[in-house]
Amino acid sequence: MSPDPQGNGLSRDIGLFTATVLVIANMVGTGIFTTSGFIMAELKSPAALLICWAAGGLFALCGALSYGELGARFPKAGGEYVFLRECFGPPLGFLSGWISLIVGFSAPIAAAALAFATYGFQVLGIDGSHALVSVSGVALISPRTLSAVGVIVLMSLVHASGLKRGSRVQNALTVFKAALIVCFIAAGLIWGRGSFDQAFSAGFTVKGLSAESFAVSLIFVSFAYSGWNASAYMGSEIINPRRSIPLSLFWGTLIVAALYVLLNVVYLYALPPSAMMGVMEIGAVSAVALFGDGISRLFSAAVTLGLLSVISAMILTGPRIYYAMAEDGVFFSTFMRIDSKRKTPTRSIMLQAGIAIVLVMSASFEALLIYIGFTLSLFAMLTVAGLMRLRMRGEGKNHRGYTTFAYPLTPLLFIAGNLWIIVFSVKSRPMGALFGLATMGIGLLAYGLFTRKTRLRTIGPGYPAPALPQAGGDPRL
């Protein structure tokens, strides 16, 4: 496959199927197997639970349809970093990339790797939490953390070895995970020992749809749906991106939304609402109720393998952002280098792996995860608002690629939904919002340092700064 026409060294080797698989892999993580119990405790209504998951899917689909147009307009590596740079200018684009580096990819990779190790040791019946090295009584190194580090290193090496090889591994893991969910849904409804009478005997309660409880529940749901924009980050490596990016975002998000709603139908078939409330391991508990105690270990083993797909997808996607930032001169130049043989941003992959490993070896990643919802929802909302800004300014009038379905209703619905989530997220978890704002402030300082360094390196002190990428895009696109 020929290199990217922008001359940035990346090769267009990802087809529509792989791009769609990447979206599915990024979205389907542990969230769908762990959050429904908390949502039921908040809503106390099976019907409201299903409406909440359907609403979350609708918001994600609106975002995917809007991002599809941005991906068709700017088919380059970087996703939101590129979109916000083109819509609002370099500073906001840099902030998006900064957030992605710290809490968008590295922290979730660390969390998923630890979850993988935890499930793995449970399957083996081994306690992996005992300390091998401790500091002040806190376990710094344990079999669990070493296993998590090992899987991060392994999957990073796989994706650094070549895009085609990494894509094959990604496809295989995601097909397995999707097949697992489909089989669980089908087997649960056909052969499982459950009943819908226990779920809907109390009928529908309007109280479950009260503004605050529903918005708080949508915070949980938004975590589970995050990743619907995955293929947009790979714009420089997708074949026929103006067609494939919008289609992969749409089909990937639609498939996951359908699977999520059906999985919750199975949970309601397996357990009465009272048995669901506050249960974290809702997937495993439902499996035991449907098929008996013997299924518990088998289900945990399948979830463990499924987590590899999540880790792999995030390791594949995230480095394209840091690569694009370095290419624009707002990040360390070493991370824009592409391996001449493998055509992968190897150094960016290793940077991300290093940060994720640091987070695994400390307890700090848990604090970072508190404000993932606030920061990522904020930047996704700003990105879709950027599309509307482009339209209102009349930029790209001659754009002949995909345009957002049902515009402007689609982006407005996405913005309203995310704004609702953000407001109640700040209300219920104000410290998370403060940490998010602090991270953005540090990001602005970092942006100033990088642009100053670029100016000094390019033309020396005392001269006007060189022109950084401006809104409007590359005319070659």
Solvent accessible surface area in square Angstrom, and as a share of the most:
residue,aa,sasa,rsa
1,M,136,0.61
2,S,75,0.48
3,P,76,0.48
4,D,3,0.01
5,P,98,0.61
6,Q,27,0.12
7,G,66,0.63
8,N,19,0.10
9,G,22,0.21
10,L,0,0.00
11,S,9,0.06
12,R,25,0.09
13,D,36,0.19
14,I,1,0.01
15,G,25,0.24
16,L,57,0.28
17,F,128,0.53
18,T,16,0.10
19,A,0,0.00
20,T,18,0.11
21,V,8,0.04
22,L,1,0.01
23,V,0,0.00
24,I,16,0.08
25,A,0,0.00
26,N,16,0.08
27,M,5,0.02
28,V,1,0.01
29,G,15,0.14
30,T,41,0.24
31,G,17,0.16
32,I,0,0.00
33,F,12,0.05
34,T,25,0.14
35,T,14,0.08
36,S,0,0.00
37,G,0,0.00
38,F,73,0.30
39,I,0,0.00
40,M,0,0.00
41,A,36,0.28
42,E,66,0.30
43,L,5,0.03
44,K,122,0.52
45,S,0,0.00
46,P,7,0.05
47,A,23,0.18
48,A,0,0.00
49,L,0,0.00
50,L,38,0.19
51,I,75,0.38
52,C,0,0.00
53,W,0,0.00
54,A,50,0.39
55,A,21,0.16
56,G,7,0.06
57,G,4,0.04
58,L,87,0.43
59,F,27,0.11
60,A,4,0.03
61,L,32,0.16
62,C,9,0.05
63,G,0,0.00
64,A,0,0.00
65,L,23,0.11
66,S,0,0.00
67,Y,1,0.00
68,G,0,0.00
69,E,0,0.00
70,L,0,0.00
71,G,1,0.01
72,A,0,0.00
73,R,27,0.10
74,F,16,0.07
75,P,2,0.01
76,K,29,0.12
77,A,4,0.03
78,G,0,0.00
79,G,0,0.00
80,E,10,0.05
81,Y,4,0.01
82,V,3,0.02
83,F,1,0.00
84,L,0,0.00
85,R,16,0.06
86,E,5,0.02
87,C,0,0.00
88,F,69,0.29
89,G,9,0.08
90,P,15,0.09
91,P,56,0.35
92,L,43,0.21
93,G,0,0.00
94,F,0,0.00
95,L,14,0.07
96,S,3,0.02
97,G,0,0.00
98,W,39,0.14
99,I,1,0.00
100,S,5,0.03
101,L,12,0.06
102,I,42,0.21
103,V,0,0.00
104,G,11,0.11
105,F,15,0.06
106,S,0,0.00
107,A,0,0.00
108,P,25,0.16
109,I,1,0.00
110,A,0,0.00
111,A,25,0.19
112,A,11,0.08
113,A,0,0.00
114,L,9,0.05
115,A,26,0.20
116,F,40,0.17
117,A,3,0.02
118,T,45,0.26
119,Y,33,0.13
120,G,19,0.18
121,F,32,0.13
122,Q,109,0.48
123,V,30,0.17
124,L,121,0.60
125,G,56,0.54
126,I,95,0.48
127,D,94,0.49
128,G,5,0.05
129,S,67,0.43
130,H,92,0.41
131,A,51,0.39
132,L,98,0.49
133,V,70,0.40
134,S,62,0.40
135,V,87,0.50
136,S,115,0.74
137,G,75,0.72
138,V,98,0.56
139,A,48,0.38
140,L,69,0.34
141,I,43,0.22
142,S,4,0.03
143,P,28,0.18
144,R,81,0.29
145,T,12,0.07
146,L,87,0.43
147,S,41,0.27
148,A,0,0.00
149,V,27,0.16
150,G,38,0.36
151,V,9,0.05
152,I,0,0.00
153,V,61,0.35
154,L,102,0.51
155,M,8,0.04
156,S,1,0.01
157,L,97,0.48
158,V,29,0.16
159,H,3,0.01
160,A,8,0.06
161,S,30,0.20
162,G,10,0.10
163,L,9,0.04
164,K,107,0.45
165,R,142,0.52
166,G,0,0.00
167,S,12,0.07
168,R,157,0.57
169,V,48,0.28
170,Q,0,0.00
171,N,29,0.15
172,A,65,0.50
173,L,29,0.14
174,T,3,0.01
175,V,79,0.45
176,F,79,0.33
177,K,6,0.03
178,A,28,0.21
179,A,47,0.37
180,L,33,0.16
181,I,2,0.01
182,V,77,0.44
183,C,82,0.49
184,F,16,0.07
185,I,14,0.07
186,A,42,0.32
187,A,25,0.20
188,G,0,0.00
189,L,65,0.32
190,I,116,0.59
191,W,181,0.64
192,G,10,0.10
193,R,159,0.58
194,G,25,0.24
195,S,40,0.26
196,F,79,0.33
197,D,110,0.57
198,Q,64,0.28
199,A,2,0.02
200,F,82,0.34
201,S,93,0.60
202,A,93,0.72
203,G,33,0.32
204,F,101,0.42
205,T,54,0.31
206,V,113,0.65
207,K,172,0.73
208,G,2,0.02
209,L,64,0.32
210,S,52,0.34
211,A,61,0.47
212,E,89,0.40
213,S,16,0.10
214,F,16,0.07
215,A,0,0.00
216,V,26,0.15
217,S,0,0.00
218,L,1,0.01
219,I,7,0.04
220,F,40,0.17
221,V,0,0.00
222,S,27,0.18
223,F,64,0.27
224,A,3,0.03
225,Y,4,0.02
226,S,49,0.32
227,G,17,0.16
228,W,21,0.07
229,N,17,0.09
230,A,1,0.01
231,S,0,0.00
232,A,2,0.02
233,Y,12,0.05
234,M,0,0.00
235,G,0,0.00
236,S,0,0.00
237,E,0,0.00
238,I,1,0.00
239,I,62,0.31
240,N,81,0.42
241,P,12,0.08
242,R,89,0.33
243,R,132,0.48
244,S,5,0.03
245,I,1,0.00
246,P,10,0.06
247,L,54,0.27
248,S,0,0.00
249,L,0,0.00
250,F,56,0.23
251,W,121,0.43
252,G,0,0.00
253,T,0,0.00
254,L,63,0.31
255,I,71,0.36
256,V,0,0.00
257,A,15,0.11
258,A,51,0.40
259,L,17,0.08
260,Y,0,0.00
261,V,42,0.24
262,L,78,0.39
263,L,0,0.00
264,N,0,0.00
265,V,31,0.18
266,V,0,0.00
267,Y,0,0.00
268,L,0,0.00
269,Y,35,0.13
270,A,7,0.06
271,L,12,0.06
272,P,42,0.26
273,P,23,0.15
274,S,92,0.59
275,A,41,0.32
276,M,0,0.00
277,M,74,0.33
278,G,41,0.39
279,V,37,0.21
280,M,100,0.45
281,E,82,0.37
282,I,0,0.00
283,G,0,0.00
284,A,20,0.15
285,V,55,0.32
286,S,0,0.00
287,A,0,0.00
288,V,44,0.25
289,A,34,0.26
290,L,1,0.01
291,F,60,0.25
292,G,16,0.15
293,D,119,0.62
294,G,75,0.72
295,I,42,0.21
296,S,40,0.26
297,R,145,0.53
298,L,117,0.58
299,F,13,0.05
300,S,12,0.07
301,A,31,0.24
302,A,15,0.12
303,V,5,0.03
304,T,13,0.07
305,L,85,0.42
306,G,5,0.05
307,L,4,0.02
308,L,29,0.14
309,S,0,0.00
310,V,12,0.07
311,I,0,0.00
312,S,0,0.00
313,A,0,0.00
314,M,17,0.08
315,I,1,0.01
316,L,1,0.01
317,T,0,0.00
318,G,0,0.00
319,P,0,0.00
320,R,0,0.00
321,I,1,0.01
322,Y,1,0.00
323,Y,3,0.01
324,A,5,0.04
325,M,2,0.01
326,A,2,0.02
327,E,59,0.26
328,D,26,0.13
329,G,15,0.14
330,V,2,0.01
331,F,16,0.07
332,F,97,0.40
333,S,58,0.37
334,T,41,0.24
335,F,28,0.12
336,M,77,0.34
337,R,139,0.51
338,I,36,0.18
339,D,37,0.19
340,S,100,0.64
341,K,171,0.73
342,R,107,0.39
343,K,68,0.29
344,T,0,0.00
345,P,0,0.00
346,T,37,0.21
347,R,108,0.40
348,S,0,0.00
349,I,0,0.00
350,M,73,0.33
351,L,43,0.22
352,Q,1,0.00
353,A,7,0.05
354,G,32,0.31
355,I,48,0.24
356,A,0,0.00
357,I,41,0.21
358,V,99,0.57
359,L,15,0.08
360,V,3,0.02
361,M,44,0.19
362,S,44,0.28
363,A,72,0.56
364,S,55,0.35
365,F,17,0.07
366,E,104,0.47
367,A,53,0.41
368,L,30,0.15
369,L,53,0.26
370,I,85,0.43
371,Y,10,0.04
372,I,20,0.10
373,G,9,0.09
374,F,15,0.06
375,T,0,0.00
376,L,48,0.24
377,S,11,0.07
378,L,33,0.16
379,F,4,0.02
380,A,9,0.07
381,M,22,0.10
382,L,47,0.23
383,T,0,0.00
384,V,0,0.00
385,A,30,0.24
386,G,0,0.00
387,L,0,0.00
388,M,28,0.13
389,R,88,0.32
390,L,2,0.01
391,R,71,0.26
392,M,152,0.68
393,R,93,0.34
394,G,22,0.21
395,E,53,0.24
396,G,39,0.37
397,K,171,0.73
398,N,133,0.68
399,H,40,0.18
400,R,232,0.85
401,G,27,0.26
402,Y,59,0.23
403,T,69,0.40
404,T,7,0.04
405,F,142,0.59
406,A,48,0.38
407,Y,59,0.23
408,P,65,0.41
409,L,121,0.60
410,T,7,0.04
411,P,0,0.00
412,L,88,0.44
413,L,59,0.30
414,F,4,0.02
415,I,34,0.17
416,A,57,0.44
417,G,2,0.02
418,N,12,0.06
419,L,88,0.44
420,W,81,0.28
421,I,9,0.05
422,I,14,0.07
423,V,82,0.47
424,F,28,0.12
425,S,10,0.06
426,V,58,0.34
427,K,129,0.55
428,S,59,0.38
429,R,92,0.34
430,P,71,0.45
431,M,112,0.50
432,G,3,0.03
433,A,7,0.06
434,L,103,0.51
435,F,100,0.42
436,G,0,0.00
437,L,97,0.48
438,A,54,0.42
439,T,14,0.08
440,M,21,0.09
441,G,34,0.32
442,I,98,0.50
443,G,0,0.00
444,L,91,0.45
445,L,129,0.64
446,A,12,0.09
447,Y,28,0.11
448,G,36,0.34
449,L,126,0.63
450,F,22,0.09
451,T,27,0.16
452,R,132,0.48
453,K,103,0.44
454,T,15,0.09
455,R,70,0.26
456,L,57,0.28
457,R,140,0.51
458,T,78,0.46
459,I,73,0.37
460,G,18,0.17
461,P,102,0.64
462,G,83,0.80
463,Y,138,0.52
464,P,110,0.69
465,A,66,0.51
466,P,41,0.26
467,A,101,0.79
468,L,37,0.19
469,P,38,0.24
470,Q,117,0.52
471,A,39,0.30
472,G,44,0.42
473,G,25,0.24
474,D,35,0.18
475,P,131,0.82
476,R,171,0.62
477,L,43,0.21
